[in-house]
Amino acid sequence: MSGTEKSKAHAEQAKGKVKKSLGRAVGNERMTAEGHADQAKGNARQAKEDVKDTFRH
């Protein structure tokens, strides 16, 4: 996995986790949903890069 894409995936996952936790803490359902979506986007980006790595080797 390229370093740039890997760091983007981890950053999105972390941002999503923080946003989701903060949304739950303050009772904001929209923020919780956005955090979940950001986290899923990061997971998808990481999965895509893992598949690309598999085909490279």
mmCIF entry with sequence, helices, sheets and N, C-alpha, C, O atoms, coordinates in Angstrom:
data_MODEL
# 
_entry.id   MODEL 
# 
_entity.id                         1 
_entity.type                       polymer 
_entity.pdbx_number_of_molecules   1 
# 
_entity_poly.entity_id                      1 
_entity_poly.type                           'polypeptide(L)' 
_entity_poly.nstd_linkage                   no 
_entity_poly.nstd_monomer                   no 
_entity_poly.pdbx_seq_one_letter_code       MSGTEKSKAHAEQAKGKVKKSLGRAVGNERMTAEGHADQAKGNARQAKEDVKDTFRH 
_entity_poly.pdbx_seq_one_letter_code_can   MSGTEKSKAHAEQAKGKVKKSLGRAVGNERMTAEGHADQAKGNARQAKEDVKDTFRH 
_entity_poly.pdbx_strand_id                 A 
# 
loop_
_entity_poly_seq.entity_id 
_entity_poly_seq.num 
_entity_poly_seq.mon_id 
_entity_poly_seq.hetero 
1 1  MET n 
1 2  SER n 
1 3  GLY n 
1 4  THR n 
1 5  GLU n 
1 6  LYS n 
1 7  SER n 
1 8  LYS n 
1 9  ALA n 
1 10 HIS n 
1 11 ALA n 
1 12 GLU n 
1 13 GLN n 
1 14 ALA n 
1 15 LYS n 
1 16 GLY n 
1 17 LYS n 
1 18 VAL n 
1 19 LYS n 
1 20 LYS n 
1 21 SER n 
1 22 LEU n 
1 23 GLY n 
1 24 ARG n 
1 25 ALA n 
1 26 VAL n 
1 27 GLY n 
1 28 ASN n 
1 29 GLU n 
1 30 ARG n 
1 31 MET n 
1 32 THR n 
1 33 ALA n 
1 34 GLU n 
1 35 GLY n 
1 36 HIS n 
1 37 ALA n 
1 38 ASP n 
1 39 GLN n 
1 40 ALA n 
1 41 LYS n 
1 42 GLY n 
1 43 ASN n 
1 44 ALA n 
1 45 ARG n 
1 46 GLN n 
1 47 ALA n 
1 48 LYS n 
1 49 GLU n 
1 50 ASP n 
1 51 VAL n 
1 52 LYS n 
1 53 ASP n 
1 54 THR n 
1 55 PHE n 
1 56 ARG n 
1 57 HIS n 
# 
_struct_asym.id          A 
_struct_asym.entity_id   1 
# 
loop_
_struct_conf.conf_type_id 
_struct_conf.id 
_struct_conf.pdbx_PDB_helix_id 
_struct_conf.beg_label_comp_id 
_struct_conf.beg_label_asym_id 
_struct_conf.beg_label_seq_id 
_struct_conf.pdbx_beg_PDB_ins_code 
_struct_conf.end_label_comp_id 
_struct_conf.end_label_asym_id 
_struct_conf.end_label_seq_id 
_struct_conf.pdbx_end_PDB_ins_code 
_struct_conf.beg_auth_comp_id 
_struct_conf.beg_auth_asym_id 
_struct_conf.beg_auth_seq_id 
_struct_conf.end_auth_comp_id 
_struct_conf.end_auth_asym_id 
_struct_conf.end_auth_seq_id 
_struct_conf.pdbx_PDB_helix_class 
_struct_conf.details 
_struct_conf.pdbx_PDB_helix_length 
HELX_P HELX_P1 AA1 GLY A 3  ? VAL A 26 ? GLY A 3  VAL A 26 1 ? 24 
HELX_P HELX_P2 AA2 GLU A 29 ? ARG A 56 ? GLU A 29 ARG A 56 1 ? 28 
# 
_struct_conf_type.id          HELX_P 
_struct_conf_type.criteria    ? 
_struct_conf_type.reference   ? 
# 
loop_
_atom_site.group_PDB 
_atom_site.id 
_atom_site.type_symbol 
_atom_site.label_atom_id 
_atom_site.label_alt_id 
_atom_site.label_comp_id 
_atom_site.label_asym_id 
_atom_site.label_entity_id 
_atom_site.label_seq_id 
_atom_site.pdbx_PDB_ins_code 
_atom_site.Cartn_x 
_atom_site.Cartn_y 
_atom_site.Cartn_z 
_atom_site.occupancy 
_atom_site.B_iso_or_equiv 
_atom_site.pdbx_formal_charge 
_atom_site.auth_seq_id 
_atom_site.auth_comp_id 
_atom_site.auth_asym_id 
_atom_site.auth_atom_id 
_atom_site.pdbx_PDB_model_num 
ATOM 1   N N  . MET A 1 1  ? 0.857   -1.167  0.000  1.00 0.00 ? 1  MET A N  1 
ATOM 2   C CA . MET A 1 1  ? 0.000   0.000   0.000  1.00 0.00 ? 1  MET A CA 1 
ATOM 3   C C  . MET A 1 1  ? 0.898   1.222   0.000  1.00 0.00 ? 1  MET A C  1 
ATOM 4   O O  . MET A 1 1  ? 1.864   1.283   0.761  1.00 0.00 ? 1  MET A O  1 
ATOM 5   N N  . SER A 1 2  ? 0.594   2.181   -0.834 1.00 0.00 ? 2  SER A N  1 
ATOM 6   C CA . SER A 1 2  ? 1.398   3.384   -0.852 1.00 0.00 ? 2  SER A CA 1 
ATOM 7   C C  . SER A 1 2  ? 1.231   4.138   0.459  1.00 0.00 ? 2  SER A C  1 
ATOM 8   O O  . SER A 1 2  ? 0.160   4.121   1.066  1.00 0.00 ? 2  SER A O  1 
ATOM 9   N N  . GLY A 1 3  ? 2.286   4.789   0.882  1.00 0.00 ? 3  GLY A N  1 
ATOM 10  C CA . GLY A 1 3  ? 2.271   5.496   2.156  1.00 0.00 ? 3  GLY A CA 1 
ATOM 11  C C  . GLY A 1 3  ? 1.222   6.583   2.216  1.00 0.00 ? 3  GLY A C  1 
ATOM 12  O O  . GLY A 1 3  ? 0.590   6.785   3.253  1.00 0.00 ? 3  GLY A O  1 
ATOM 13  N N  . THR A 1 4  ? 1.034   7.278   1.122  1.00 0.00 ? 4  THR A N  1 
ATOM 14  C CA . THR A 1 4  ? 0.060   8.369   1.089  1.00 0.00 ? 4  THR A CA 1 
ATOM 15  C C  . THR A 1 4  ? -1.354  7.847   1.273  1.00 0.00 ? 4  THR A C  1 
ATOM 16  O O  . THR A 1 4  ? -2.112  8.373   2.087  1.00 0.00 ? 4  THR A O  1 
ATOM 17  N N  . GLU A 1 5  ? -1.710  6.821   0.524  1.00 0.00 ? 5  GLU A N  1 
ATOM 18  C CA . GLU A 1 5  ? -3.057  6.256   0.618  1.00 0.00 ? 5  GLU A CA 1 
ATOM 19  C C  . GLU A 1 5  ? -3.286  5.618   1.983  1.00 0.00 ? 5  GLU A C  1 
ATOM 20  O O  . GLU A 1 5  ? -4.378  5.705   2.545  1.00 0.00 ? 5  GLU A O  1 
ATOM 21  N N  . LYS A 1 6  ? -2.254  4.979   2.506  1.00 0.00 ? 6  LYS A N  1 
ATOM 22  C CA . LYS A 1 6  ? -2.367  4.355   3.822  1.00 0.00 ? 6  LYS A CA 1 
ATOM 23  C C  . LYS A 1 6  ? -2.624  5.410   4.895  1.00 0.00 ? 6  LYS A C  1 
ATOM 24  O O  . LYS A 1 6  ? -3.461  5.215   5.776  1.00 0.00 ? 6  LYS A O  1 
ATOM 25  N N  . SER A 1 7  ? -1.909  6.511   4.819  1.00 0.00 ? 7  SER A N  1 
ATOM 26  C CA . SER A 1 7  ? -2.100  7.560   5.819  1.00 0.00 ? 7  SER A CA 1 
ATOM 27  C C  . SER A 1 7  ? -3.471  8.222   5.669  1.00 0.00 ? 7  SER A C  1 
ATOM 28  O O  . SER A 1 7  ? -4.094  8.586   6.666  1.00 0.00 ? 7  SER A O  1 
ATOM 29  N N  . LYS A 1 8  ? -3.941  8.378   4.437  1.00 0.00 ? 8  LYS A N  1 
ATOM 30  C CA . LYS A 1 8  ? -5.278  8.939   4.217  1.00 0.00 ? 8  LYS A CA 1 
ATOM 31  C C  . LYS A 1 8  ? -6.347  8.028   4.815  1.00 0.00 ? 8  LYS A C  1 
ATOM 32  O O  . LYS A 1 8  ? -7.300  8.500   5.435  1.00 0.00 ? 8  LYS A O  1 
ATOM 33  N N  . ALA A 1 9  ? -6.180  6.726   4.623  1.00 0.00 ? 9  ALA A N  1 
ATOM 34  C CA . ALA A 1 9  ? -7.153  5.768   5.146  1.00 0.00 ? 9  ALA A CA 1 
ATOM 35  C C  . ALA A 1 9  ? -7.183  5.814   6.669  1.00 0.00 ? 9  ALA A C  1 
ATOM 36  O O  . ALA A 1 9  ? -8.255  5.829   7.273  1.00 0.00 ? 9  ALA A O  1 
ATOM 37  N N  . HIS A 1 10 ? -6.007  5.835   7.286  1.00 0.00 ? 10 HIS A N  1 
ATOM 38  C CA . HIS A 1 10 ? -5.952  5.883   8.742  1.00 0.00 ? 10 HIS A CA 1 
ATOM 39  C C  . HIS A 1 10 ? -6.496  7.202   9.284  1.00 0.00 ? 10 HIS A C  1 
ATOM 40  O O  . HIS A 1 10 ? -7.153  7.221   10.325 1.00 0.00 ? 10 HIS A O  1 
ATOM 41  N N  . ALA A 1 11 ? -6.230  8.292   8.592  1.00 0.00 ? 11 ALA A N  1 
ATOM 42  C CA . ALA A 1 11 ? -6.731  9.594   9.027  1.00 0.00 ? 11 ALA A CA 1 
ATOM 43  C C  . ALA A 1 11 ? -8.259  9.633   8.963  1.00 0.00 ? 11 ALA A C  1 
ATOM 44  O O  . ALA A 1 11 ? -8.912  10.142  9.874  1.00 0.00 ? 11 ALA A O  1 
ATOM 45  N N  . GLU A 1 12 ? -8.823  9.090   7.881  1.00 0.00 ? 12 GLU A N  1 
ATOM 46  C CA . GLU A 1 12 ? -10.289 9.061   7.759  1.00 0.00 ? 12 GLU A CA 1 
ATOM 47  C C  . GLU A 1 12 ? -10.921 8.173   8.819  1.00 0.00 ? 12 GLU A C  1 
ATOM 48  O O  . GLU A 1 12 ? -11.969 8.503   9.374  1.00 0.00 ? 12 GLU A O  1 
ATOM 49  N N  . GLN A 1 13 ? -10.279 7.051   9.095  1.00 0.00 ? 13 GLN A N  1 
ATOM 50  C CA . GLN A 1 13 ? -10.804 6.159   10.125 1.00 0.00 ? 13 GLN A CA 1 
ATOM 51  C C  . GLN A 1 13 ? -10.780 6.845   11.490 1.00 0.00 ? 13 GLN A C  1 
ATOM 52  O O  . GLN A 1 13 ? -11.752 6.768   12.242 1.00 0.00 ? 13 GLN A O  1 
ATOM 53  N N  . ALA A 1 14 ? -9.683  7.508   11.807 1.00 0.00 ? 14 ALA A N  1 
ATOM 54  C CA . ALA A 1 14 ? -9.562  8.186   13.095 1.00 0.00 ? 14 ALA A CA 1 
ATOM 55  C C  . ALA A 1 14 ? -10.546 9.344   13.197 1.00 0.00 ? 14 ALA A C  1 
ATOM 56  O O  . ALA A 1 14 ? -11.194 9.526   14.228 1.00 0.00 ? 14 ALA A O  1 
ATOM 57  N N  . LYS A 1 15 ? -10.656 10.129  12.124 1.00 0.00 ? 15 LYS A N  1 
ATOM 58  C CA . LYS A 1 15 ? -11.591 11.251  12.111 1.00 0.00 ? 15 LYS A CA 1 
ATOM 59  C C  . LYS A 1 15 ? -13.023 10.760  12.311 1.00 0.00 ? 15 LYS A C  1 
ATOM 60  O O  . LYS A 1 15 ? -13.798 11.358  13.057 1.00 0.00 ? 15 LYS A O  1 
ATOM 61  N N  . GLY A 1 16 ? -13.357 9.672   11.641 1.00 0.00 ? 16 GLY A N  1 
ATOM 62  C CA . GLY A 1 16 ? -14.693 9.109   11.773 1.00 0.00 ? 16 GLY A CA 1 
ATOM 63  C C  . GLY A 1 16 ? -14.972 8.606   13.175 1.00 0.00 ? 16 GLY A C  1 
ATOM 64  O O  . GLY A 1 16 ? -16.064 8.801   13.708 1.00 0.00 ? 16 GLY A O  1 
ATOM 65  N N  . LYS A 1 17 ? -13.976 7.955   13.775 1.00 0.00 ? 17 LYS A N  1 
ATOM 66  C CA . LYS A 1 17 ? -14.154 7.432   15.123 1.00 0.00 ? 17 LYS A CA 1 
ATOM 67  C C  . LYS A 1 17 ? -14.366 8.558   16.126 1.00 0.00 ? 17 LYS A C  1 
ATOM 68  O O  . LYS A 1 17 ? -15.222 8.459   17.005 1.00 0.00 ? 17 LYS A O  1 
ATOM 69  N N  . VAL A 1 18 ? -13.581 9.636   15.994 1.00 0.00 ? 18 VAL A N  1 
ATOM 70  C CA . VAL A 1 18 ? -13.719 10.781  16.896 1.00 0.00 ? 18 VAL A CA 1 
ATOM 71  C C  . VAL A 1 18 ? -15.070 11.450  16.711 1.00 0.00 ? 18 VAL A C  1 
ATOM 72  O O  . VAL A 1 18 ? -15.752 11.771  17.685 1.00 0.00 ? 18 VAL A O  1 
ATOM 73  N N  . LYS A 1 19 ? -15.456 11.659  15.455 1.00 0.00 ? 19 LYS A N  1 
ATOM 74  C CA . LYS A 1 19 ? -16.723 12.330  15.164 1.00 0.00 ? 19 LYS A CA 1 
ATOM 75  C C  . LYS A 1 19 ? -17.905 11.503  15.669 1.00 0.00 ? 19 LYS A C  1 
ATOM 76  O O  . LYS A 1 19 ? -18.867 12.043  16.216 1.00 0.00 ? 19 LYS A O  1 
ATOM 77  N N  . LYS A 1 20 ? -17.818 10.188  15.479 1.00 0.00 ? 20 LYS A N  1 
ATOM 78  C CA . LYS A 1 20 ? -18.891 9.299   15.931 1.00 0.00 ? 20 LYS A CA 1 
ATOM 79  C C  . LYS A 1 20 ? -19.005 9.331   17.457 1.00 0.00 ? 20 LYS A C  1 
ATOM 80  O O  . LYS A 1 20 ? -20.108 9.413   17.999 1.00 0.00 ? 20 LYS A O  1 
ATOM 81  N N  . SER A 1 21 ? -17.874 9.268   18.140 1.00 0.00 ? 21 SER A N  1 
ATOM 82  C CA . SER A 1 21 ? -17.880 9.294   19.606 1.00 0.00 ? 21 SER A CA 1 
ATOM 83  C C  . SER A 1 21 ? -18.391 10.629  20.137 1.00 0.00 ? 21 SER A C  1 
ATOM 84  O O  . SER A 1 21 ? -19.166 10.674  21.093 1.00 0.00 ? 21 SER A O  1 
ATOM 85  N N  . LEU A 1 22 ? -17.949 11.709  19.510 1.00 0.00 ? 22 LEU A N  1 
ATOM 86  C CA . LEU A 1 22 ? -18.395 13.036  19.933 1.00 0.00 ? 22 LEU A CA 1 
ATOM 87  C C  . LEU A 1 22 ? -19.902 13.193  19.696 1.00 0.00 ? 22 LEU A C  1 
ATOM 88  O O  . LEU A 1 22 ? -20.610 13.752  20.534 1.00 0.00 ? 22 LEU A O  1 
ATOM 89  N N  . GLY A 1 23 ? -20.380 12.706  18.570 1.00 0.00 ? 23 GLY A N  1 
ATOM 90  C CA . GLY A 1 23 ? -21.808 12.780  18.273 1.00 0.00 ? 23 GLY A CA 1 
ATOM 91  C C  . GLY A 1 23 ? -22.639 12.018  19.290 1.00 0.00 ? 23 GLY A C  1 
ATOM 92  O O  . GLY A 1 23 ? -23.707 12.476  19.698 1.00 0.00 ? 23 GLY A O  1 
ATOM 93  N N  . ARG A 1 24 ? -22.149 10.858  19.695 1.00 0.00 ? 24 ARG A N  1 
ATOM 94  C CA . ARG A 1 24 ? -22.859 10.079  20.717 1.00 0.00 ? 24 ARG A CA 1 
ATOM 95  C C  . ARG A 1 24 ? -22.844 10.795  22.061 1.00 0.00 ? 24 ARG A C  1 
ATOM 96  O O  . ARG A 1 24 ? -23.838 10.798  22.787 1.00 0.00 ? 24 ARG A O  1 
ATOM 97  N N  . ALA A 1 25 ? -21.703 11.404  22.384 1.00 0.00 ? 25 ALA A N  1 
ATOM 98  C CA . ALA A 1 25 ? -21.557 12.075  23.679 1.00 0.00 ? 25 ALA A CA 1 
ATOM 99  C C  . ALA A 1 25 ? -22.505 13.256  23.810 1.00 0.00 ? 25 ALA A C  1 
ATOM 100 O O  . ALA A 1 25 ? -23.069 13.477  24.882 1.00 0.00 ? 25 ALA A O  1 
ATOM 101 N N  . VAL A 1 26 ? -22.689 14.017  22.742 1.00 0.00 ? 26 VAL A N  1 
ATOM 102 C CA . VAL A 1 26 ? -23.555 15.194  22.807 1.00 0.00 ? 26 VAL A CA 1 
ATOM 103 C C  . VAL A 1 26 ? -24.979 14.901  22.346 1.00 0.00 ? 26 VAL A C  1 
ATOM 104 O O  . VAL A 1 26 ? -25.847 15.772  22.404 1.00 0.00 ? 26 VAL A O  1 
ATOM 105 N N  . GLY A 1 27 ? -25.216 13.680  21.891 1.00 0.00 ? 27 GLY A N  1 
ATOM 106 C CA . GLY A 1 27 ? -26.561 13.301  21.473 1.00 0.00 ? 27 GLY A CA 1 
ATOM 107 C C  . GLY A 1 27 ? -26.937 13.805  20.093 1.00 0.00 ? 27 GLY A C  1 
ATOM 108 O O  . GLY A 1 27 ? -28.121 13.984  19.805 1.00 0.00 ? 27 GLY A O  1 
ATOM 109 N N  . ASN A 1 28 ? -25.960 14.036  19.239 1.00 0.00 ? 28 ASN A N  1 
ATOM 110 C CA . ASN A 1 28 ? -26.198 14.533  17.893 1.00 0.00 ? 28 ASN A CA 1 
ATOM 111 C C  . ASN A 1 28 ? -26.163 13.356  16.919 1.00 0.00 ? 28 ASN A C  1 
ATOM 112 O O  . ASN A 1 28 ? -25.091 12.848  16.591 1.00 0.00 ? 28 ASN A O  1 
ATOM 113 N N  . GLU A 1 29 ? -27.327 12.928  16.463 1.00 0.00 ? 29 GLU A N  1 
ATOM 114 C CA . GLU A 1 29 ? -27.417 11.763  15.584 1.00 0.00 ? 29 GLU A CA 1 
ATOM 115 C C  . GLU A 1 29 ? -26.767 12.012  14.223 1.00 0.00 ? 29 GLU A C  1 
ATOM 116 O O  . GLU A 1 29 ? -26.179 11.102  13.638 1.00 0.00 ? 29 GLU A O  1 
ATOM 117 N N  . ARG A 1 30 ? -26.872 13.237  13.721 1.00 0.00 ? 30 ARG A N  1 
ATOM 118 C CA . ARG A 1 30 ? -26.282 13.549  12.414 1.00 0.00 ? 30 ARG A CA 1 
ATOM 119 C C  . ARG A 1 30 ? -24.756 13.426  12.475 1.00 0.00 ? 30 ARG A C  1 
ATOM 120 O O  . ARG A 1 30 ? -24.140 12.856  11.574 1.00 0.00 ? 30 ARG A O  1 
ATOM 121 N N  . MET A 1 31 ? -24.156 13.954  13.528 1.00 0.00 ? 31 MET A N  1 
ATOM 122 C CA . MET A 1 31 ? -22.708 13.867  13.671 1.00 0.00 ? 31 MET A CA 1 
ATOM 123 C C  . MET A 1 31 ? -22.269 12.415  13.836 1.00 0.00 ? 31 MET A C  1 
ATOM 124 O O  . MET A 1 31 ? -21.235 12.010  13.306 1.00 0.00 ? 31 MET A O  1 
ATOM 125 N N  . THR A 1 32 ? -23.048 11.642  14.564 1.00 0.00 ? 32 THR A N  1 
ATOM 126 C CA . THR A 1 32 ? -22.746 10.220  14.736 1.00 0.00 ? 32 THR A CA 1 
ATOM 127 C C  . THR A 1 32 ? -22.781 9.507   13.388 1.00 0.00 ? 32 THR A C  1 
ATOM 128 O O  . THR A 1 32 ? -21.902 8.699   13.089 1.00 0.00 ? 32 THR A O  1 
ATOM 129 N N  . ALA A 1 33 ? -23.783 9.802   12.584 1.00 0.00 ? 33 ALA A N  1 
ATOM 130 C CA . ALA A 1 33 ? -23.902 9.179   11.261 1.00 0.00 ? 33 ALA A CA 1 
ATOM 131 C C  . ALA A 1 33 ? -22.762 9.609   10.346 1.00 0.00 ? 33 ALA A C  1 
ATOM 132 O O  . ALA A 1 33 ? -22.225 8.787   9.603  1.00 0.00 ? 33 ALA A O  1 
ATOM 133 N N  . GLU A 1 34 ? -22.387 10.884  10.389 1.00 0.00 ? 34 GLU A N  1 
ATOM 134 C CA . GLU A 1 34 ? -21.276 11.367  9.569  1.00 0.00 ? 34 GLU A CA 1 
ATOM 135 C C  . GLU A 1 34 ? -19.970 10.675  9.984  1.00 0.00 ? 34 GLU A C  1 
ATOM 136 O O  . GLU A 1 34 ? -19.155 10.313  9.135  1.00 0.00 ? 34 GLU A O  1 
ATOM 137 N N  . GLY A 1 35 ? -19.784 10.500  11.278 1.00 0.00 ? 35 GLY A N  1 
ATOM 138 C CA . GLY A 1 35 ? -18.596 9.824   11.765 1.00 0.00 ? 35 GLY A CA 1 
ATOM 139 C C  . GLY A 1 35 ? -18.548 8.384   11.302 1.00 0.00 ? 35 GLY A C  1 
ATOM 140 O O  . GLY A 1 35 ? -17.495 7.877   10.914 1.00 0.00 ? 35 GLY A O  1 
ATOM 141 N N  . HIS A 1 36 ? -19.687 7.735   11.346 1.00 0.00 ? 36 HIS A N  1 
ATOM 142 C CA . HIS A 1 36 ? -19.759 6.341   10.874 1.00 0.00 ? 36 HIS A CA 1 
ATOM 143 C C  . HIS A 1 36 ? -19.437 6.277   9.381  1.00 0.00 ? 36 HIS A C  1 
ATOM 144 O O  . HIS A 1 36 ? -18.734 5.371   8.934  1.00 0.00 ? 36 HIS A O  1 
ATOM 145 N N  . ALA A 1 37 ? -19.944 7.227   8.618  1.00 0.00 ? 37 ALA A N  1 
ATOM 146 C CA . ALA A 1 37 ? -19.686 7.259   7.176  1.00 0.00 ? 37 ALA A CA 1 
ATOM 147 C C  . ALA A 1 37 ? -18.203 7.516   6.894  1.00 0.00 ? 37 ALA A C  1 
ATOM 148 O O  . ALA A 1 37 ? -17.622 6.877   6.017  1.00 0.00 ? 37 ALA A O  1 
ATOM 149 N N  . ASP A 1 38 ? -17.590 8.446   7.629  1.00 0.00 ? 38 ASP A N  1 
ATOM 150 C CA . ASP A 1 38 ? -16.160 8.725   7.445  1.00 0.00 ? 38 ASP A CA 1 
ATOM 151 C C  . ASP A 1 38 ? -15.319 7.492   7.760  1.00 0.00 ? 38 ASP A C  1 
ATOM 152 O O  . ASP A 1 38 ? -14.359 7.182   7.055  1.00 0.00 ? 38 ASP A O  1 
ATOM 153 N N  . GLN A 1 39 ? -15.691 6.806   8.815  1.00 0.00 ? 39 GLN A N  1 
ATOM 154 C CA . GLN A 1 39 ? -14.962 5.609   9.215  1.00 0.00 ? 39 GLN A CA 1 
ATOM 155 C C  . GLN A 1 39 ? -15.105 4.526   8.134  1.00 0.00 ? 39 GLN A C  1 
ATOM 156 O O  . GLN A 1 39 ? -14.131 3.853   7.799  1.00 0.00 ? 39 GLN A O  1 
ATOM 157 N N  . ALA A 1 40 ? -16.292 4.364   7.604  1.00 0.00 ? 40 ALA A N  1 
ATOM 158 C CA . ALA A 1 40 ? -16.523 3.378   6.540  1.00 0.00 ? 40 ALA A CA 1 
ATOM 159 C C  . ALA A 1 40 ? -15.751 3.741   5.277  1.00 0.00 ? 40 ALA A C  1 
ATOM 160 O O  . ALA A 1 40 ? -15.240 2.863   4.582  1.00 0.00 ? 40 ALA A O  1 
ATOM 161 N N  . LYS A 1 41 ? -15.668 5.024   4.982  1.00 0.00 ? 41 LYS A N  1 
ATOM 162 C CA . LYS A 1 41 ? -14.918 5.485   3.813  1.00 0.00 ? 41 LYS A CA 1 
ATOM 163 C C  . LYS A 1 41 ? -13.433 5.144   3.973  1.00 0.00 ? 41 LYS A C  1 
ATOM 164 O O  . LYS A 1 41 ? -12.783 4.706   3.023  1.00 0.00 ? 41 LYS A O  1 
ATOM 165 N N  . GLY A 1 42 ? -12.910 5.346   5.170  1.00 0.00 ? 42 GLY A N  1 
ATOM 166 C CA . GLY A 1 42 ? -11.515 4.990   5.441  1.00 0.00 ? 42 GLY A CA 1 
ATOM 167 C C  . GLY A 1 42 ? -11.284 3.501   5.326  1.00 0.00 ? 42 GLY A C  1 
ATOM 168 O O  . GLY A 1 42 ? -10.260 3.069   4.797  1.00 0.00 ? 42 GLY A O  1 
ATOM 169 N N  . ASN A 1 43 ? -12.230 2.709   5.818  1.00 0.00 ? 43 ASN A N  1 
ATOM 170 C CA . ASN A 1 43 ? -12.120 1.251   5.714  1.00 0.00 ? 43 ASN A CA 1 
ATOM 171 C C  . ASN A 1 43 ? -12.141 0.803   4.251  1.00 0.00 ? 43 ASN A C  1 
ATOM 172 O O  . ASN A 1 43 ? -11.396 -0.094  3.858  1.00 0.00 ? 43 ASN A O  1 
ATOM 173 N N  . ALA A 1 44 ? -13.000 1.434   3.455  1.00 0.00 ? 44 ALA A N  1 
ATOM 174 C CA . ALA A 1 44 ? -13.099 1.085   2.039  1.00 0.00 ? 44 ALA A CA 1 
ATOM 175 C C  . ALA A 1 44 ? -11.811 1.449   1.308  1.00 0.00 ? 44 ALA A C  1 
ATOM 176 O O  . ALA A 1 44 ? -11.339 0.691   0.460  1.00 0.00 ? 44 ALA A O  1 
ATOM 177 N N  . ARG A 1 45 ? -11.244 2.607   1.634  1.00 0.00 ? 45 ARG A N  1 
ATOM 178 C CA . ARG A 1 45 ? -9.995  3.025   0.994  1.00 0.00 ? 45 ARG A CA 1 
ATOM 179 C C  . ARG A 1 45 ? -8.876  2.039   1.322  1.00 0.00 ? 45 ARG A C  1 
ATOM 180 O O  . ARG A 1 45 ? -8.078  1.686   0.454  1.00 0.00 ? 45 ARG A O  1 
ATOM 181 N N  . GLN A 1 46 ? -8.823  1.598   2.576  1.00 0.00 ? 46 GLN A N  1 
ATOM 182 C CA . GLN A 1 46 ? -7.798  0.651   2.987  1.00 0.00 ? 46 GLN A CA 1 
ATOM 183 C C  . GLN A 1 46 ? -8.002  -0.699  2.296  1.00 0.00 ? 46 GLN A C  1 
ATOM 184 O O  . GLN A 1 46 ? -7.033  -1.323  1.864  1.00 0.00 ? 46 GLN A O  1 
ATOM 185 N N  . ALA A 1 47 ? -9.230  -1.145  2.190  1.00 0.00 ? 47 ALA A N  1 
ATOM 186 C CA . ALA A 1 47 ? -9.523  -2.415  1.517  1.00 0.00 ? 47 ALA A CA 1 
ATOM 187 C C  . ALA A 1 47 ? -9.127  -2.347  0.048  1.00 0.00 ? 47 ALA A C  1 
ATOM 188 O O  . ALA A 1 47 ? -8.586  -3.310  -0.494 1.00 0.00 ? 47 ALA A O  1 
ATOM 189 N N  . LYS A 1 48 ? -9.392  -1.220  -0.596 1.00 0.00 ? 48 LYS A N  1 
ATOM 190 C CA . LYS A 1 48 ? -9.031  -1.042  -2.002 1.00 0.00 ? 48 LYS A CA 1 
ATOM 191 C C  . LYS A 1 48 ? -7.525  -1.153  -2.175 1.00 0.00 ? 48 LYS A C  1 
ATOM 192 O O  . LYS A 1 48 ? -7.050  -1.810  -3.101 1.00 0.00 ? 48 LYS A O  1 
ATOM 193 N N  . GLU A 1 49 ? -6.782  -0.519  -1.296 1.00 0.00 ? 49 GLU A N  1 
ATOM 194 C CA . GLU A 1 49 ? -5.325  -0.576  -1.390 1.00 0.00 ? 49 GLU A CA 1 
ATOM 195 C C  . GLU A 1 49 ? -4.795  -1.977  -1.098 1.00 0.00 ? 49 GLU A C  1 
ATOM 196 O O  . GLU A 1 49 ? -3.809  -2.408  -1.697 1.00 0.00 ? 49 GLU A O  1 
ATOM 197 N N  . ASP A 1 50 ? -5.441  -2.683  -0.183 1.00 0.00 ? 50 ASP A N  1 
ATOM 198 C CA . ASP A 1 50 ? -5.036  -4.069  0.109  1.00 0.00 ? 50 ASP A CA 1 
ATOM 199 C C  . ASP A 1 50 ? -5.228  -4.953  -1.121 1.00 0.00 ? 50 ASP A C  1 
ATOM 200 O O  . ASP A 1 50 ? -4.386  -5.806  -1.403 1.00 0.00 ? 50 ASP A O  1 
ATOM 201 N N  . VAL A 1 51 ? -6.316  -4.763  -1.852 1.00 0.00 ? 51 VAL A N  1 
ATOM 202 C CA . VAL A 1 51 ? -6.565  -5.547  -3.061 1.00 0.00 ? 51 VAL A CA 1 
ATOM 203 C C  . VAL A 1 51 ? -5.507  -5.205  -4.115 1.00 0.00 ? 51 VAL A C  1 
ATOM 204 O O  . VAL A 1 51 ? -4.991  -6.095  -4.791 1.00 0.00 ? 51 VAL A O  1 
ATOM 205 N N  . LYS A 1 52 ? -5.189  -3.920  -4.251 1.00 0.00 ? 52 LYS A N  1 
ATOM 206 C CA . LYS A 1 52 ? -4.168  -3.520  -5.214 1.00 0.00 ? 52 LYS A CA 1 
ATOM 207 C C  . LYS A 1 52 ? -2.820  -4.136  -4.873 1.00 0.00 ? 52 LYS A C  1 
ATOM 208 O O  . LYS A 1 52 ? -2.089  -4.574  -5.761 1.00 0.00 ? 52 LYS A O  1 
ATOM 209 N N  . ASP A 1 53 ? -2.486  -4.170  -3.564 1.00 0.00 ? 53 ASP A N  1 
ATOM 210 C CA . ASP A 1 53 ? -1.234  -4.783  -3.128 1.00 0.00 ? 53 ASP A CA 1 
ATOM 211 C C  . ASP A 1 53 ? -1.202  -6.269  -3.440 1.00 0.00 ? 53 ASP A C  1 
ATOM 212 O O  . ASP A 1 53 ? -0.166  -6.802  -3.836 1.00 0.00 ? 53 ASP A O  1 
ATOM 213 N N  . THR A 1 54 ? -2.322  -6.933  -3.263 1.00 0.00 ? 54 THR A N  1 
ATOM 214 C CA . THR A 1 54 ? -2.399  -8.365  -3.534 1.00 0.00 ? 54 THR A CA 1 
ATOM 215 C C  . THR A 1 54 ? -2.092  -8.660  -4.987 1.00 0.00 ? 54 THR A C  1 
ATOM 216 O O  . THR A 1 54 ? -1.378  -9.618  -5.285 1.00 0.00 ? 54 THR A O  1 
ATOM 217 N N  . PHE A 1 55 ? -2.616  -7.856  -5.898 1.00 0.00 ? 55 PHE A N  1 
ATOM 218 C CA . PHE A 1 55 ? -2.380  -8.081  -7.322 1.00 0.00 ? 55 PHE A CA 1 
ATOM 219 C C  . PHE A 1 55 ? -0.983  -7.669  -7.759 1.00 0.00 ? 55 PHE A C  1 
ATOM 220 O O  . PHE A 1 55 ? -0.483  -8.165  -8.768 1.00 0.00 ? 55 PHE A O  1 
ATOM 221 N N  . ARG A 1 56 ? -0.356  -6.787  -7.031 1.00 0.00 ? 56 ARG A N  1 
ATOM 222 C CA . ARG A 1 56 ? 1.007   -6.369  -7.372 1.00 0.00 ? 56 ARG A CA 1 
ATOM 223 C C  . ARG A 1 56 ? 2.016   -7.473  -7.062 1.00 0.00 ? 56 ARG A C  1 
ATOM 224 O O  . ARG A 1 56 ? 3.043   -7.587  -7.730 1.00 0.00 ? 56 ARG A O  1 
ATOM 225 N N  . HIS A 1 57 ? 1.719   -8.282  -6.049 1.00 0.00 ? 57 HIS A N  1 
ATOM 226 C CA . HIS A 1 57 ? 2.662   -9.299  -5.624 1.00 0.00 ? 57 HIS A CA 1 
ATOM 227 C C  . HIS A 1 57 ? 2.224   -10.590 -6.185 1.00 0.00 ? 57 HIS A C  1 
ATOM 228 O O  . HIS A 1 57 ? 2.871   -11.613 -5.960 1.00 0.00 ? 57 HIS A O  1 
# 
